[in-house]
Amino acid sequence: MKNTLTLIMLFLITSAQICSSQGDPKVVSQEYESCCGTQPVEFSYEKKRIYVPNVFTPNKDGVNDYFFPVVNDVVTDVWGFAVYSIEGDTMLYQKPYFNSKMPVQEYGWDGLRPDGSRYKGAFRYKMRVDDMQANKHIVEGRACAIICGSGSEVFQIKSGCFFPVQAGKDGTLDKSIASGEKDCF
């Protein structure tokens, strides 16, 4: 009787777990766990405005392929734009200097490591922005490189994800603009 009762309890627990797990959302892979919503994407210093997306999809489809800051016309130059691993021990990309009048392909990071392999997941960035009065500010934070395919579909519903294409004209985030990602998720 005691064994029968134990078997019945075990069956009920197992059945409940199976039924409850059928409606669970997809599990976020470890590389994407800290992506979206954890870091600011807009920075303001006096009249300077800087928007830095927190995700991008370097899949060469022409949408959100580069990681880069978007600045307003008060910011004249960006110095020491650096992207490095989340641990901070590996430099992934570095651009000593650029200004927003240059084509993004000349200063944006394309998601490739120095050895040419693709980077996936969270990373850190840092840069110095200068204005017309030679005031200098450091901008730093975290973002994510999303590799399209298995595991990326979670970004269809993940909140707090802001893409390069969502940059406003004045160095701010424009939430009214959709991510533009059709092929990735």
C-alpha positions in Angstrom: 0.0 0.0 0.0 2.8 2.4 0.9 4.6 1.6 -2.4 1.4 2.1 -4.4 0.8 5.5 -2.7 4.4 6.6 -3.5 4.0 5.6 -7.1 0.7 7.5 -7.4 2.3 10.6 -5.9 5.3 10.3 -8.2 3.0 10.0 -11.2 0.9 13.1 -10.2 4.0 15.2 -9.7 5.5 14.1 -13.0 2.3 14.8 -14.9 1.9 18.2 -13.3 5.5 19.1 -14.3 4.9 18.0 -17.9 1.7 19.9 -18.2 3.0 23.1 -16.7 6.2 23.1 -18.8 4.2 23.0 -22.1 3.3 26.7 -21.9 6.8 28.0 -20.7 8.5 30.6 -22.8 11.7 29.7 -24.6 14.8 29.6 -22.4 17.3 32.4 -23.0 20.8 31.0 -23.9 23.6 31.9 -21.5 25.2 34.3 -24.0 22.0 36.4 -24.2 21.0 36.2 -20.6 22.0 39.7 -19.6 21.0 41.3 -22.9 18.4 44.1 -23.1 16.9 46.4 -20.4 19.8 46.3 -18.0 21.9 49.3 -19.2 21.0 52.8 -20.3 21.0 53.5 -24.0 20.7 57.2 -23.9 23.3 59.5 -22.4 23.0 63.3 -21.9 25.7 65.8 -20.8 24.6 69.4 -20.9 23.4 69.6 -24.6 25.2 66.5 -25.8 22.9 63.5 -26.7 24.3 60.1 -27.4 22.2 57.0 -28.2 24.0 53.6 -28.0 21.9 50.6 -29.0 22.0 47.6 -26.6 21.7 44.9 -29.3 22.6 44.5 -33.0 22.5 41.7 -35.5 25.7 41.5 -37.6 24.3 39.1 -40.3 25.0 41.4 -43.3 21.3 41.8 -44.3 21.6 45.6 -44.3 19.6 46.0 -41.0 21.3 46.6 -37.7 24.6 45.1 -39.0 26.9 47.5 -37.2 27.2 48.6 -33.5 27.9 52.3 -33.2 26.8 55.3 -31.2 24.5 58.0 -32.6 25.2 61.5 -31.5 23.5 64.9 -31.9 25.2 67.8 -33.7 26.7 69.2 -30.4 29.1 66.2 -30.3 32.0 66.9 -32.7 34.2 63.9 -32.2 34.3 60.4 -30.7 37.7 59.2 -29.4 38.8 55.7 -28.3 35.7 53.8 -29.3 36.4 50.3 -27.9 34.5 47.1 -27.7 35.7 44.3 -25.5 34.5 41.0 -24.0 32.1 41.1 -21.1 34.9 40.1 -18.8 36.9 43.0 -20.0 39.9 40.9 -20.8 39.7 40.8 -24.6 39.7 43.7 -27.1 37.2 42.9 -29.8 37.2 46.2 -31.8 38.9 49.6 -31.6 38.5 52.8 -33.5 40.8 55.5 -32.3 38.8 58.4 -33.8 35.6 59.2 -35.8 32.9 61.7 -36.3 29.3 61.3 -37.2 29.8 62.7 -40.7 31.8 59.5 -41.7 30.0 56.5 -43.2 29.0 54.1 -40.4 30.9 51.3 -42.2 34.1 53.2 -41.4 33.6 53.3 -37.7 30.9 50.8 -36.6 31.8 47.4 -35.3 30.6 44.5 -37.6 30.6 41.9 -34.9 33.8 40.2 -35.9 36.7 39.4 -33.6 40.2 40.4 -34.7 40.7 36.9 -35.9 37.6 37.1 -38.2 35.3 34.9 -36.2 31.9 36.1 -35.1 31.3 37.3 -31.6 28.0 36.2 -29.8 26.5 37.6 -26.7 27.2 40.4 -24.2 30.1 42.8 -24.5 31.3 46.1 -23.1 32.0 49.4 -24.9 33.6 52.6 -24.0 34.4 55.9 -25.8 35.0 59.6 -25.1 32.8 62.2 -26.7 33.9 65.8 -27.3 31.8 68.9 -28.0 32.4 72.3 -29.7 33.7 73.8 -26.4 36.2 70.9 -26.0 34.2 69.4 -23.1 34.9 65.7 -22.8 32.7 62.9 -21.4 33.2 59.1 -21.1 30.4 57.0 -22.3 30.4 53.3 -21.4 28.0 50.4 -21.0 27.0 46.9 -22.2 25.3 45.6 -25.3 24.8 42.3 -27.2 25.7 40.9 -30.5 22.8 38.6 -31.6 23.7 35.8 -34.1 20.6 35.1 -36.1 19.3 31.5 -36.0 18.7 29.1 -33.1 18.3 31.0 -29.8 17.7 34.4 -31.4 14.0 34.0 -31.6 13.7 35.0 -27.9 14.4 38.6 -29.0 11.0 38.8 -30.7 9.4 39.2 -27.3 12.2 40.3 -25.1 11.6 43.8 -23.7 14.2 46.5 -23.4 16.0 45.7 -26.6 16.9 48.7 -28.7 18.6 48.4 -32.1 20.7 50.8 -34.2 17.9 51.5 -36.6 15.9 52.9 -33.7 18.1 56.0 -33.4 16.4 59.4 -33.5 18.0 62.2 -35.5 19.1 64.0 -32.4 21.1 61.3 -30.7 18.2 59.8 -28.8 16.1 56.6 -28.9 13.0 56.7 -31.0 10.8 53.8 -29.6 8.2 54.4 -32.4 10.6 52.9 -34.9 10.4 49.1 -35.1 13.6 47.0 -34.9 13.4 46.3 -38.6 14.4 42.6 -38.0 12.4 40.4 -40.3 14.8 37.7 -41.3 16.6 37.2 -38.0 13.7 36.3 -35.6 
